[in-house]
Amino acid sequence: MRLIERYILWRIAVLFIGTLTASLGIVWTTLVLGRFDFLTTSGQSFLSVIKFAGLLIPDAVPVAMPFAVVIAIANTLSTMNQDSELVVITRPAPRAAPF
C-alpha cells in the first residue's frame, strides 16, 4: 500500500472511530429509553437496568456503523478537497523535457 493510501485510510479510520462512538451513544440511548419504562415498572434494581443497558450495545453497533462509515468518508474527502490535498494527489508528475 502506498503512503498516500495509508494516510487516507488512517484519516478515515480515526474519523470512523469518533463518529461510531458518538452515533453509538445516540442509538444506545434511544434503545435504553425505549425499554426503560418496562424495567422501572417491573421493579428491577438499578444494577439490573445497567446490565440490561450494557447488553443492548451489540444490537446498536450494526445500526450505527453504516452511518459512521459514510460520515467518516465524506468528511475526510471534503476536508482533503478544502485543503487542496486531492488536487496534489491527482496531479501527474512532471515529465522531463526531451533533448
C-alpha positions, 0 to 999 in steps of 0.5 A: 500500500502506498503512503498516500493510501495509508494516510487516507485510510488512517484519516478515515479510520480515526474519523470512523472511530469518533463518529461510531462512538458518538452515533453509538451513544445516540442509538444506545440511548434511544434503545435504553429509553425505549425499554426503560419504562418496562424495567422501572415498572417491573421493579428491577434494581438499578444494577439490573437496568445497567446490565440490561443497558450494557447488553443492548450495545451489540444490537446498536453497533450494526445500526450505527456503523453504516452511518459512521462509515459514510460520515467518516468518508465524506468528511475526510474527502471534503476536508482533503478537497478544502485543503487542496490535498486531492488536487496534489494527489491527482496531479501527474508528475512532471515529465522531463523535457526531451533533448 
